[in-house]
C-alpha cells in the first residue's frame, strides 16, 4: 500500500470515528444547546451525497466511511431536533 | 462534468460549509459544553491528514475543501479547549 493510500485510510478512520465521542456524550447529557442545528443539517446532507457518490463510483472505502459517519451524525441531529421538547 | 463529479463537488461544498454555522454560533454564545472535545480533536486530526493526502495527490479539490474545513474546525476546537477558563 502506498503512503498516500495509508494516509487516506488513516484520515477516513479519524474523521468517521470522530463522531463516536459526540454520540456517546449527547445521549448521556441530553445537552445539545451549544451544537449548531445548521451544522448538522448541512453536514448530514453532505455526507449523504458523499455516500451516493461512493455508490456511483463503486468505491467501498467512500461508501463505508460515509455510511457510518451519516448514521452517527443523524443520531446527533435527532437529539438536536428534539431539543426544544426537552428544555 | 459527469453526474458523479457534480455530486462530489456538491458533497464537498456541504460538508465544508457545514462548519460555518457552528463557527458563527460558538463565538457568539461562548457555550461549548454540549460539544465533544474528543470529536473535535479526532476530526481536526483526520481533516489535517486528508489535507496532506490531497497535497501528496496534488488534488486541489481535496486540498481546498479540507484546508477550509480544518481552519473552521480549529476555531471550534480552540473555543472548546479554553472552555474551563470561561466557566
N, CA and C atoms of all chains as a GROMACS GRO file, in nm:
protein
  522
    1UNK      N    1   0.085  -0.120   0.000
    1UNK     CA    2   0.000   0.000   0.000
    1UNK      C    3   0.089   0.125   0.000
    2UNK      N    4   0.056   0.222  -0.083
    2UNK     CA    5   0.137   0.344  -0.093
    2UNK      C    6   0.118   0.431   0.030
    3UNK      N    7   0.211   0.527   0.050
    3UNK     CA    8   0.199   0.620   0.163
    3UNK      C    9   0.069   0.700   0.155
    4UNK      N   10   0.032   0.741   0.032
    4UNK     CA   11  -0.090   0.821   0.019
    4UNK      C   12  -0.214   0.737   0.052
    5UNK      N   13  -0.216   0.609   0.011
    5UNK     CA   14  -0.329   0.522   0.046
    5UNK      C   15  -0.340   0.507   0.198
    6UNK      N   16  -0.226   0.483   0.262
    6UNK     CA   17  -0.223   0.469   0.409
    6UNK      C   18  -0.278   0.594   0.476
    7UNK      N   19  -0.232   0.711   0.429
    7UNK     CA   20  -0.278   0.839   0.484
    7UNK      C   21  -0.429   0.854   0.465
    8UNK      N   22  -0.478   0.818   0.347
    8UNK     CA   23  -0.621   0.828   0.318
    8UNK      C   24  -0.704   0.741   0.412
    9UNK      N   25  -0.659   0.618   0.434
    9UNK     CA   26  -0.733   0.529   0.525
    9UNK      C   27  -0.729   0.580   0.668
   10UNK      N   28  -0.611   0.631   0.711
   10UNK     CA   29  -0.600   0.687   0.847
   10UNK      C   30  -0.690   0.809   0.861
   11UNK      N   31  -0.693   0.894   0.756
   11UNK     CA   32  -0.778   1.013   0.758
   11UNK      C   33  -0.925   0.975   0.768
   12UNK      N   34  -0.967   0.875   0.688
   12UNK     CA   35  -1.107   0.832   0.688
   12UNK      C   36  -1.144   0.774   0.824
   13UNK      N   37  -1.052   0.696   0.882
   13UNK     CA   38  -1.078   0.635   1.013
   13UNK      C   39  -1.098   0.744   1.118
   14UNK      N   40  -1.015   0.849   1.114
   14UNK     CA   41  -1.024   0.957   1.212
   14UNK      C   42  -1.151   1.040   1.195
   15UNK      N   43  -1.181   1.083   1.070
   15UNK     CA   44  -1.297   1.172   1.052
   15UNK      C   45  -1.428   1.097   1.076
   16UNK      N   46  -1.428   0.965   1.054
   16UNK     CA   47  -1.550   0.889   1.082
   16UNK      C   48  -1.564   0.862   1.232
   17UNK      N   49  -1.455   0.813   1.295
   17UNK     CA   50  -1.464   0.778   1.438
   17UNK      C   51  -1.477   0.903   1.524
   18UNK      N   52  -1.446   1.021   1.469
   18UNK     CA   53  -1.457   1.146   1.544
   18UNK      C   54  -1.596   1.165   1.603
   19UNK      N   55  -1.699   1.116   1.534
   19UNK     CA   56  -1.836   1.139   1.580
   19UNK      C   57  -1.877   1.046   1.694
   20UNK      N   58  -1.795   0.942   1.720
   20UNK     CA   59  -1.830   0.849   1.828
   20UNK      C   60  -1.835   0.919   1.964
   21UNK      N   61  -1.731   0.998   2.004
   21UNK     CA   62  -1.739   1.064   2.135
   21UNK      C   63  -1.859   1.159   2.146
   22UNK      N   64  -1.897   1.224   2.036
   22UNK     CA   65  -2.015   1.311   2.041
   22UNK      C   66  -2.142   1.228   2.060
   23UNK      N   67  -2.148   1.112   1.993
   23UNK     CA   68  -2.266   1.026   2.002
   23UNK      C   69  -2.272   0.957   2.140
   24UNK      N   70  -2.160   0.949   2.210
   24UNK     CA   71  -2.160   0.898   2.347
   24UNK      C   72  -2.207   1.009   2.442
   25UNK      N   73  -2.150   1.132   2.421
   25UNK     CA   74  -2.178   1.243   2.513
   25UNK      C   75  -2.324   1.292   2.506
   26UNK      N   76  -2.376   1.307   2.384
   26UNK     CA   77  -2.507   1.372   2.368
   26UNK      C   78  -2.622   1.294   2.433
   27UNK      N   79  -2.635   1.162   2.412
   27UNK     CA   80  -2.744   1.091   2.479
   27UNK      C   81  -2.728   1.089   2.631
   28UNK      N   82  -2.602   1.096   2.679
   28UNK     CA   83  -2.578   1.091   2.823
   28UNK      C   84  -2.618   1.222   2.890
   29UNK      N   85  -2.578   1.333   2.829
   29UNK     CA   86  -2.607   1.464   2.890
   29UNK      C   87  -2.740   1.521   2.841
   30UNK      N   88  -2.786   1.476   2.724
   30UNK     CA   89  -2.905   1.531   2.658
   30UNK      C   90  -2.895   1.682   2.643
   31UNK      N   91  -2.773   1.733   2.640
   31UNK     CA   92  -2.749   1.876   2.621
   31UNK      C   93  -2.701   1.898   2.479
   32UNK      N   94  -2.777   1.972   2.399
   32UNK     CA   95  -2.737   1.999   2.260
   32UNK      C   96  -2.736   2.149   2.231
   33UNK      N   97  -2.746   2.231   2.336
   33UNK     CA   98  -2.760   2.375   2.313
   33UNK      C   99  -2.643   2.436   2.237
   34UNK      N  100  -2.519   2.394   2.269
   34UNK     CA  101  -2.401   2.454   2.205
   34UNK      C  102  -2.378   2.399   2.064
   35UNK      N  103  -2.455   2.295   2.027
   35UNK     CA  104  -2.438   2.233   1.895
   35UNK      C  105  -2.525   2.306   1.793
   36UNK      N  106  -2.466   2.344   1.679
   36UNK     CA  107  -2.538   2.419   1.576
   36UNK      C  108  -2.627   2.325   1.495
   37UNK      N  109  -2.758   2.357   1.490
   37UNK     CA  110  -2.851   2.279   1.408
   37UNK      C  111  -2.812   2.288   1.261
   38UNK      N  112  -2.778   2.410   1.216
   38UNK     CA  113  -2.739   2.431   1.076
   38UNK      C  114  -2.621   2.344   1.037
   39UNK      N  115  -2.524   2.331   1.130
   39UNK     CA  116  -2.408   2.248   1.102
   39UNK      C  117  -2.449   2.104   1.074
   40UNK      N  118  -2.533   2.046   1.162
   40UNK     CA  119  -2.568   1.904   1.146
   40UNK      C  120  -2.662   1.880   1.029
   41UNK      N  121  -2.745   1.982   0.993
   41UNK     CA  122  -2.829   1.968   0.873
   41UNK      C  123  -2.742   1.966   0.747
   42UNK      N  124  -2.651   2.064   0.735
   42UNK     CA  125  -2.564   2.072   0.618
   42UNK      C  126  -2.469   1.952   0.612
   43UNK      N  127  -2.412   1.916   0.729
   43UNK     CA  128  -2.315   1.807   0.732
   43UNK      C  129  -2.379   1.674   0.694
   44UNK      N  130  -2.498   1.646   0.749
   44UNK     CA  131  -2.567   1.520   0.718
   44UNK      C  132  -2.603   1.513   0.570
   45UNK      N  133  -2.651   1.626   0.515
   45UNK     CA  134  -2.684   1.630   0.371
   45UNK      C  135  -2.558   1.604   0.288
   46UNK      N  136  -2.446   1.667   0.328
   46UNK     CA  137  -2.321   1.650   0.254
   46UNK      C  138  -2.269   1.508   0.260
   47UNK      N  139  -2.274   1.447   0.378
   47UNK     CA  140  -2.225   1.310   0.393
   47UNK      C  141  -2.314   1.212   0.317
   48UNK      N  142  -2.446   1.241   0.312
   48UNK     CA  143  -2.537   1.158   0.232
   48UNK      C  144  -2.498   1.165   0.083
   49UNK      N  145  -2.461   1.285   0.036
   49UNK     CA  146  -2.415   1.298  -0.104
   49UNK      C  147  -2.283   1.225  -0.128
   50UNK      N  148  -2.190   1.231  -0.029
   50UNK     CA  149  -2.064   1.155  -0.041
   50UNK      C  150  -2.094   1.006  -0.050
   51UNK      N  151  -2.194   0.959   0.023
   51UNK     CA  152  -2.230   0.817   0.025
   51UNK      C  153  -2.282   0.775  -0.114
   52UNK      N  154  -2.372   0.859  -0.172
   52UNK     CA  155  -2.425   0.831  -0.307
   52UNK      C  156  -2.311   0.837  -0.410
   53UNK      N  157  -2.220   0.936  -0.392
   53UNK     CA  158  -2.102   0.948  -0.478
   53UNK      C  159  -2.021   0.819  -0.476
   54UNK      N  160  -2.001   0.764  -0.356
   54UNK     CA  161  -1.928   0.638  -0.343
   54UNK      C  162  -1.997   0.523  -0.414
   55UNK      N  163  -2.131   0.521  -0.405
   55UNK     CA  164  -2.209   0.415  -0.472
   55UNK      C  165  -2.194   0.427  -0.624
   56UNK      N  166  -2.203   0.551  -0.676
   56UNK     CA  167  -2.188   0.573  -0.821
   56UNK      C  168  -2.050   0.528  -0.870
   57UNK      N  169  -1.948   0.548  -0.784
   57UNK     CA  170  -1.811   0.511  -0.822
   57UNK      C  171  -1.777   0.367  -0.780
   58UNK      N  172  -1.872   0.300  -0.712
   58UNK     CA  173  -1.848   0.166  -0.658
   58UNK      C  174  -1.720   0.165  -0.573
   59UNK      N  175  -1.701   0.272  -0.496
   59UNK     CA  176  -1.580   0.286  -0.414
   59UNK      C  177  -1.614   0.253  -0.269
   60UNK      N  178  -1.580   0.131  -0.228
   60UNK     CA  179  -1.620   0.083  -0.096
   60UNK      C  180  -1.568   0.164   0.022
   61UNK      N  181  -1.442   0.214   0.016
   61UNK     CA  182  -1.396   0.297   0.130
   61UNK      C  183  -1.486   0.420   0.149
   62UNK      N  184  -1.528   0.483   0.038
   62UNK     CA  185  -1.614   0.602   0.047
   62UNK      C  186  -1.753   0.563   0.096
   63UNK      N  187  -1.806   0.451   0.046
   63UNK     CA  188  -1.940   0.405   0.087
   63UNK      C  189  -1.942   0.374   0.237
   64UNK      N  190  -1.843   0.298   0.283
   64UNK     CA  191  -1.840   0.255   0.424
   64UNK      C  192  -1.817   0.373   0.518
   65UNK      N  193  -1.713   0.454   0.490
   65UNK     CA  194  -1.679   0.564   0.580
   65UNK      C  195  -1.796   0.661   0.592
   66UNK      N  196  -1.857   0.697   0.478
   66UNK     CA  197  -1.964   0.795   0.483
   66UNK      C  198  -2.095   0.736   0.532
   67UNK      N  199  -2.118   0.606   0.509
   67UNK     CA  200  -2.237   0.541   0.562
   67UNK      C  201  -2.236   0.545   0.714
   68UNK      N  202  -2.120   0.511   0.774
   68UNK     CA  203  -2.109   0.511   0.920
   68UNK      C  204  -2.117   0.654   0.974
   69UNK      N  205  -2.045   0.748   0.909
   69UNK     CA  206  -2.048   0.889   0.954
   69UNK      C  207  -2.191   0.943   0.949
   70UNK      N  208  -2.265   0.908   0.843
   70UNK     CA  209  -2.403   0.956   0.829
   70UNK      C  210  -2.490   0.907   0.945
   71UNK      N  211  -2.478   0.779   0.979
   71UNK     CA  212  -2.558   0.725   1.090
   71UNK      C  213  -2.525   0.798   1.220
   72UNK      N  214  -2.396   0.821   1.247
   72UNK     CA  215  -2.354   0.888   1.370
   72UNK      C  216  -2.404   1.033   1.372
   73UNK      N  217  -2.389   1.104   1.259
   73UNK     CA  218  -2.433   1.245   1.253
   73UNK      C  219  -2.584   1.255   1.270
   74UNK      N  220  -2.658   1.155   1.217
   74UNK     CA  221  -2.804   1.159   1.228
   74UNK      C  222  -2.850   1.140   1.373
   75UNK      N  223  -2.773   1.065   1.452
   75UNK     CA  224  -2.808   1.050   1.594
   75UNK      C  225  -2.800   1.186   1.663
   76UNK      N  226  -2.688   1.259   1.639
   76UNK     CA  227  -2.671   1.393   1.699
   76UNK      C  228  -2.781   1.487   1.648
   77UNK      N  229  -2.807   1.484   1.518
   77UNK     CA  230  -2.911   1.568   1.458
   77UNK      C  231  -3.048   1.539   1.521
   78UNK      N  232  -3.076   1.410   1.542
   78UNK     CA  233  -3.203   1.372   1.603
   78UNK      C  234  -3.219   1.432   1.743
   79UNK      N  235  -3.112   1.425   1.823
   79UNK     CA  236  -3.117   1.484   1.958
   79UNK      C  237  -3.135   1.635   1.949
   80UNK      N  238  -3.064   1.699   1.853
   80UNK     CA  239  -3.073   1.845   1.837
   80UNK      C  240  -3.216   1.885   1.798
   81UNK      N  241  -3.276   1.807   1.708
   81UNK     CA  242  -3.411   1.841   1.658
   81UNK      C  243  -3.517   1.828   1.767
   82UNK      N  244  -3.494   1.742   1.867
   82UNK     CA  245  -3.593   1.724   1.974
   82UNK      C  246  -3.556   1.805   2.098
   83UNK      N  247  -3.455   1.893   2.085
   83UNK     CA  248  -3.406   1.971   2.199
   83UNK      C  249  -3.516   2.052   2.265
   84UNK      N  250  -3.596   2.123   2.184
   84UNK     CA  251  -3.696   2.215   2.240
   84UNK      C  252  -3.799   2.141   2.325
   85UNK      N  253  -3.821   2.013   2.292
   85UNK     CA  254  -3.917   1.933   2.369
   85UNK      C  255  -3.862   1.892   2.506
   86UNK      N  256  -3.728   1.903   2.521
   86UNK     CA  257  -3.669   1.861   2.647
   86UNK      C  258  -3.642   1.978   2.740
   87UNK      N  259  -3.635   2.100   2.683
   87UNK     CA  260  -3.599   2.217   2.765
   87UNK      C  261  -3.715   2.260   2.854
   88UNK      N  262  -1.904   1.799  -1.724
   88UNK     CA  263  -1.881   1.737  -1.592
   88UNK      C  264  -1.980   1.622  -1.571
   89UNK      N  265  -1.930   1.509  -1.523
   89UNK     CA  266  -2.018   1.393  -1.504
   89UNK      C  267  -2.107   1.412  -1.382
   90UNK      N  268  -2.211   1.329  -1.372
   90UNK     CA  269  -2.302   1.336  -1.257
   90UNK      C  270  -2.226   1.309  -1.128
   91UNK      N  271  -2.133   1.212  -1.133
   91UNK     CA  272  -2.060   1.180  -1.010
   91UNK      C  273  -1.967   1.295  -0.969
   92UNK      N  274  -1.905   1.362  -1.066
   92UNK     CA  275  -1.822   1.480  -1.034
   92UNK      C  276  -1.907   1.589  -0.969
   93UNK      N  277  -2.023   1.616  -1.028
   93UNK     CA  278  -2.114   1.718  -0.973
   93UNK      C  279  -2.153   1.685  -0.830
   94UNK      N  280  -2.189   1.557  -0.808
   94UNK     CA  281  -2.226   1.511  -0.674
   94UNK      C  282  -2.111   1.531  -0.576
   95UNK      N  283  -1.990   1.496  -0.620
   95UNK     CA  284  -1.872   1.510  -0.534
   95UNK      C  285  -1.848   1.655  -0.494
   96UNK      N  286  -1.860   1.746  -0.590
   96UNK     CA  287  -1.839   1.888  -0.558
   96UNK      C  288  -1.949   1.940  -0.465
   97UNK      N  289  -2.074   1.898  -0.491
   97UNK     CA  290  -2.184   1.940  -0.404
   97UNK      C  291  -2.163   1.886  -0.262
   98UNK      N  292  -2.118   1.760  -0.253
   98UNK     CA  293  -2.091   1.698  -0.123
   98UNK      C  294  -1.982   1.773  -0.049
   99UNK      N  295  -1.873   1.805  -0.119
   99UNK     CA  296  -1.760   1.877  -0.057
   99UNK      C  297  -1.804   2.015  -0.010
  100UNK      N  298  -1.885   2.084  -0.092
  100UNK     CA  299  -1.934   2.217  -0.056
  100UNK      C  300  -2.018   2.209   0.072
  101UNK      N  301  -2.102   2.106   0.082
  101UNK     CA  302  -2.190   2.093   0.200
  101UNK      C  303  -2.111   2.056   0.326
  102UNK      N  304  -2.023   1.955   0.317
  102UNK     CA  305  -1.953   1.912   0.439
  102UNK      C  306  -1.853   2.016   0.487
  103UNK      N  307  -1.801   2.100   0.393
  103UNK     CA  308  -1.711   2.207   0.435
  103UNK      C  309  -1.789   2.325   0.493
  104UNK      N  310  -1.893   2.369   0.422
  104UNK     CA  311  -1.969   2.486   0.468
  104UNK      C  312  -2.050   2.455   0.593
  105UNK      N  313  -2.070   2.327   0.623
  105UNK     CA  314  -2.146   2.287   0.743
  105UNK      C  315  -2.088   2.350   0.870
  106UNK      N  316  -1.956   2.371   0.872
  106UNK     CA  317  -1.894   2.420   0.996
  106UNK      C  318  -1.911   2.571   1.014
  107UNK      N  319  -1.956   2.640   0.908
  107UNK     CA  320  -1.975   2.785   0.918
  107UNK      C  321  -2.078   2.821   1.026
  108UNK      N  322  -2.200   2.760   1.025
  108UNK     CA  323  -2.296   2.798   1.131
  108UNK      C  324  -2.244   2.770   1.272
  109UNK      N  325  -2.163   2.663   1.290
  109UNK     CA  326  -2.107   2.636   1.422
  109UNK      C  327  -2.005   2.743   1.460
  110UNK      N  328  -1.925   2.787   1.360
  110UNK     CA  329  -1.823   2.888   1.386
  110UNK      C  330  -1.887   3.026   1.407
  111UNK      N  331  -2.010   3.045   1.361
  111UNK     CA  332  -2.084   3.168   1.391
  111UNK      C  333  -2.143   3.160   1.533
  112UNK      N  334  -2.202   3.044   1.564
  112UNK     CA  335  -2.272   3.028   1.693
  112UNK      C  336  -2.177   3.028   1.812
  113UNK      N  337  -2.066   2.955   1.801
  113UNK     CA  338  -1.979   2.935   1.918
  113UNK      C  339  -1.917   3.064   1.972
  114UNK      N  340  -1.858   3.151   1.888
  114UNK     CA  341  -1.801   3.276   1.943
  114UNK      C  342  -1.910   3.367   1.999
  115UNK      N  343  -2.034   3.358   1.944
  115UNK     CA  344  -2.142   3.445   1.989
  115UNK      C  345  -2.192   3.402   2.126
  116UNK      N  346  -2.213   3.272   2.144
  116UNK     CA  347  -2.268   3.223   2.270
  116UNK      C  348  -2.158   3.190   2.371
  117UNK      N  349  -2.038   3.160   2.322
  117UNK     CA  350  -1.925   3.113   2.403
  117UNK      C  351  -1.963   2.990   2.486
  118UNK      N  352  -2.064   2.918   2.436
  118UNK     CA  353  -2.110   2.795   2.503
  118UNK      C  354  -2.059   2.676   2.423
  119UNK      N  355  -1.974   2.594   2.486
  119UNK     CA  356  -1.922   2.476   2.416
  119UNK      C  357  -1.946   2.349   2.496
  120UNK      N  358  -2.030   2.359   2.602
  120UNK     CA  359  -2.044   2.244   2.690
  120UNK      C  360  -2.096   2.120   2.619
  121UNK      N  361  -2.193   2.134   2.527
  121UNK     CA  362  -2.253   2.018   2.460
  121UNK      C  363  -2.164   1.962   2.349
  122UNK      N  364  -2.057   2.036   2.315
  122UNK     CA  365  -1.968   1.993   2.208
  122UNK      C  366  -1.861   1.900   2.265
  123UNK      N  367  -1.841   1.786   2.201
  123UNK     CA  368  -1.745   1.686   2.247
  123UNK      C  369  -1.602   1.727   2.209
  124UNK      N  370  -1.514   1.738   2.312
  124UNK     CA  371  -1.374   1.768   2.287
  124UNK      C  372  -1.310   1.658   2.202
  125UNK      N  373  -1.340   1.532   2.237
  125UNK     CA  374  -1.284   1.419   2.162
  125UNK      C  375  -1.320   1.425   2.016
  126UNK      N  376  -1.445   1.464   1.986
  126UNK     CA  377  -1.486   1.475   1.846
  126UNK      C  378  -1.400   1.574   1.771
  127UNK      N  379  -1.380   1.693   1.827
  127UNK     CA  380  -1.305   1.795   1.753
  127UNK      C  381  -1.155   1.766   1.748
  128UNK      N  382  -1.102   1.692   1.847
  128UNK     CA  383  -0.962   1.650   1.840
  128UNK      C  384  -0.942   1.549   1.727
  129UNK      N  385  -1.028   1.445   1.725
  129UNK     CA  386  -1.018   1.341   1.622
  129UNK      C  387  -1.048   1.398   1.484
  130UNK      N  388  -1.153   1.480   1.477
  130UNK     CA  389  -1.194   1.534   1.348
  130UNK      C  390  -1.086   1.626   1.288
  131UNK      N  391  -1.030   1.714   1.371
  131UNK     CA  392  -0.925   1.804   1.322
  131UNK      C  393  -0.802   1.727   1.275
  132UNK      N  394  -0.764   1.624   1.353
  132UNK     CA  395  -0.650   1.540   1.312
  132UNK      C  396  -0.680   1.471   1.179
  133UNK      N  397  -0.802   1.418   1.166
  133UNK     CA  398  -0.840   1.350   1.042
  133UNK      C  399  -0.841   1.443   0.922
  134UNK      N  400  -0.897   1.562   0.938
  134UNK     CA  401  -0.904   1.658   0.827
  134UNK      C  402  -0.763   1.705   0.789
  135UNK      N  403  -0.675   1.717   0.890
  135UNK     CA  404  -0.535   1.752   0.860
  135UNK      C  405  -0.470   1.643   0.775
  136UNK      N  406  -0.500   1.515   0.807
  136UNK     CA  407  -0.446   1.405   0.724
  136UNK      C  408  -0.505   1.407   0.582
  137UNK      N  409  -0.638   1.437   0.570
  137UNK     CA  410  -0.699   1.450   0.436
  137UNK      C  411  -0.630   1.559   0.356
  138UNK      N  412  -0.593   1.667   0.424
  138UNK     CA  413  -0.528   1.781   0.358
  138UNK      C  414  -0.390   1.740   0.305
  139UNK      N  415  -0.312   1.667   0.388
  139UNK     CA  416  -0.180   1.618   0.344
  139UNK      C  417  -0.198   1.516   0.230
  140UNK      N  418  -0.300   1.431   0.242
  140UNK     CA  419  -0.334   1.334   0.136
  140UNK      C  420  -0.357   1.407   0.004
  141UNK      N  421  -0.433   1.518   0.009
  141UNK     CA  422  -0.459   1.597  -0.111
  141UNK      C  423  -0.332   1.655  -0.169
  142UNK      N  424  -0.241   1.700  -0.080
  142UNK     CA  425  -0.113   1.756  -0.127
  142UNK      C  426  -0.031   1.648  -0.196
  143UNK      N  427  -0.024   1.527  -0.136
  143UNK     CA  428   0.051   1.415  -0.196
  143UNK      C  429  -0.004   1.380  -0.334
  144UNK      N  430  -0.138   1.389  -0.349
  144UNK     CA  431  -0.202   1.354  -0.476
  144UNK      C  432  -0.212   1.475  -0.570
  145UNK      N  433  -0.168   1.593  -0.522
  145UNK     CA  434  -0.183   1.719  -0.598
  145UNK      C  435  -0.328   1.736  -0.643
  146UNK      N  436  -0.421   1.702  -0.554
  146UNK     CA  437  -0.565   1.710  -0.585
  146UNK      C  438  -0.624   1.834  -0.520
  147UNK      N  439  -0.639   1.940  -0.600
  147UNK     CA  440  -0.681   2.069  -0.546
  147UNK      C  441  -0.817   2.068  -0.477
  148UNK      N  442  -0.918   1.993  -0.528
  148UNK     CA  443  -1.046   1.993  -0.455
  148UNK      C  444  -1.030   1.941  -0.312
  149UNK      N  445  -0.946   1.837  -0.294
  149UNK     CA  446  -0.924   1.780  -0.160
  149UNK      C  447  -0.845   1.878  -0.074
  150UNK      N  448  -0.742   1.944  -0.133
  150UNK     CA  449  -0.661   2.041  -0.059
  150UNK      C  450  -0.746   2.158  -0.011
  151UNK      N  451  -0.824   2.215  -0.102
  151UNK     CA  452  -0.905   2.334  -0.069
  151UNK      C  453  -1.014   2.301   0.033
  152UNK      N  454  -1.094   2.196   0.004
  152UNK     CA  455  -1.207   2.162   0.092
  152UNK      C  456  -1.158   2.132   0.233
  153UNK      N  457  -1.051   2.052   0.244
  153UNK     CA  458  -1.004   2.013   0.377
  153UNK      C  459  -0.925   2.123   0.446
  154UNK      N  460  -0.858   2.209   0.368
  154UNK     CA  461  -0.789   2.323   0.426
  154UNK      C  462  -0.888   2.417   0.495
  155UNK      N  463  -0.999   2.446   0.426
  155UNK     CA  464  -1.101   2.535   0.483
  155UNK      C  465  -1.169   2.468   0.604
  156UNK      N  466  -1.205   2.339   0.588
  156UNK     CA  467  -1.270   2.266   0.698
  156UNK      C  468  -1.181   2.263   0.821
  157UNK      N  469  -1.049   2.243   0.799
  157UNK     CA  470  -0.955   2.237   0.911
  157UNK      C  471  -0.954   2.370   0.988
  158UNK      N  472  -0.948   2.482   0.915
  158UNK     CA  473  -0.947   2.613   0.981
  158UNK      C  474  -1.074   2.632   1.064
  159UNK      N  475  -1.189   2.596   1.006
  159UNK     CA  476  -1.318   2.614   1.076
  159UNK      C  477  -1.324   2.524   1.201
  160UNK      N  478  -1.282   2.398   1.186
  160UNK     CA  479  -1.286   2.304   1.299
  160UNK      C  480  -1.191   2.350   1.410
  161UNK      N  481  -1.076   2.408   1.371
  161UNK     CA  482  -0.979   2.454   1.472
  161UNK      C  483  -1.033   2.572   1.553
  162UNK      N  484  -1.119   2.654   1.492
  162UNK     CA  485  -1.181   2.764   1.567
  162UNK      C  486  -1.269   2.706   1.679
  163UNK      N  487  -1.353   2.607   1.643
  163UNK     CA  488  -1.441   2.544   1.742
  163UNK      C  489  -1.357   2.474   1.849
  164UNK      N  490  -1.252   2.402   1.805
  164UNK     CA  491  -1.164   2.332   1.899
  164UNK      C  492  -1.098   2.431   1.995
  165UNK      N  493  -1.055   2.546   1.943
  165UNK     CA  494  -0.993   2.650   2.027
  165UNK      C  495  -1.088   2.698   2.136
  166UNK      N  496  -1.213   2.723   2.099
  166UNK     CA  497  -1.311   2.765   2.200
  166UNK      C  498  -1.336   2.655   2.302
  167UNK      N  499  -1.344   2.529   2.253
  167UNK     CA  500  -1.366   2.417   2.344
  167UNK      C  501  -1.250   2.403   2.442
  168UNK      N  502  -1.127   2.418   2.393
  168UNK     CA  503  -1.009   2.400   2.479
  168UNK      C  504  -0.998   2.508   2.586
  169UNK      N  505  -1.054   2.626   2.561
  169UNK     CA  506  -1.046   2.734   2.660
  169UNK      C  507  -1.175   2.743   2.743
  170UNK      N  508  -1.262   2.642   2.728
  170UNK     CA  509  -1.392   2.642   2.796
  170UNK      C  510  -1.378   2.656   2.947
  171UNK      N  511  -1.286   2.576   3.005
  171UNK     CA  512  -1.278   2.571   3.150
  171UNK      C  513  -1.237   2.707   3.210
  172UNK      N  514  -1.164   2.786   3.127
  172UNK     CA  515  -1.124   2.919   3.176
  172UNK      C  516  -1.238   3.018   3.175
  173UNK      N  517  -1.346   2.984   3.101
  173UNK     CA  518  -1.458   3.076   3.093
  173UNK      C  519  -1.570   3.040   3.191
  174UNK      N  520  -1.574   2.914   3.237
  174UNK     CA  521  -1.684   2.869   3.323
  174UNK      C  522  -1.669   2.926   3.465
   0.00000   0.00000   0.00000
